[in-house]
């Protein structure tokens, strides 16, 4: 007894290459390499003062969170010691 089997082979086209996106990414990478934000060193005291200002603004609406912010600022500032 002999059997014969047939099957169809489907051909799936490869997806189109997004050439525009690749070129745009390369251009962006080159421009981003040229433009760098200047790094500025901020002291812990200045950072803590910023957090305290935020806490003062929240003191009337959310006193618990403001207290947490004050405590966090104090801890952050004390890390210099």
N, C-alpha and C positions, 0 to 999 in steps of 0.2 A: 504494500500500500504506500503510495507516495502522496505527499501533501505539498502544496505550493502556497507560499505566503507572499503577499504583496503589501507594501506600505508606501505611503507618500511621504516624501521629505519636504518639509516646509522650509522655505528660505525667508529669513527675517532680515530686513535691511538694517544696517548699522545706523544708529541715530546720527543726525547731523552734528557736526562739530560746531560749537558756538564760537566761531572765530572772533566775533565782535566782543564777546564777553572776555575772552582770553586777552585780547589786545587791550581792552579797557583796564583789566586787572594789572597788566604789566605797566601801563602808563601810570595808574594810581600808585603802584608800588614805587616807581621811580620818583614821583612827585613827593610821596610820603617820606622817602629817604632824604630828600632835600630839606623839607620843612620839619623842623623838630622844635617842640616847645621848650623854651628855656627852663631848666630845672632850678627851682629856687628853694633854698633850705629855710624852713619855717621852724622857729624854736618851739619847744614844748609849751612854754609859757604863753606864746601867741595862740597856739592851738587850743589850749585850755581856756584862754580868754574868749575865743570864738564860741566854744561850747557853753561857757557861762552866759554869754549874751543870748544864745538860743534858749537856755534854761530860763532866763529872766523873762523872755517873751512868752514862754509857756506856763509860767508860774500861776497865772490866774485861771487858765483853762484846764490844765492838767498838772496839779501840784505834785502828784506822785512821780510822774515822769520827769518833771523839773528837778525834783530832789535826786533822782537817779543820775540825771545829767550833771548836777553839781558834784556828786560823789565821783562820777567817772572823770570829770575834769581834775579833781583833786588827786585822784590816783594817777592819772596820766602825767600830771605835772610833777608828782613826787618820784617818778621813774628816773629823773635826772640825778637824784641823790646817790 
